[in-house]
Amino acid sequence: MVECPKCHAENRDDSKFCGNCAAPLSPLDAASISQTKTLEAPVQVLKPGTLIAGKYKIIEEIGRGGMGVV
């Protein structure tokens, strides 16, 4: 049995959180932490006057944000 560090309730050995107060029963180890990596793609900047698909001409940038450039 594992004792909760917060409320001192007894919990099963395989419990990750206290059944009484929901406090974590053991500190997170490096193996249980999900790690993600942000991928950085090269930015292709289209200059004014560039023709796209043979019929669309870039005139100017009208907006910029986290998802792209318009």
Secondary structure by P-SEA (a helix, b strand, c coil): ccccccccccccccccccccccccccccccccbbbbbbbbcbbbbbcccccccccccccccccccccccc
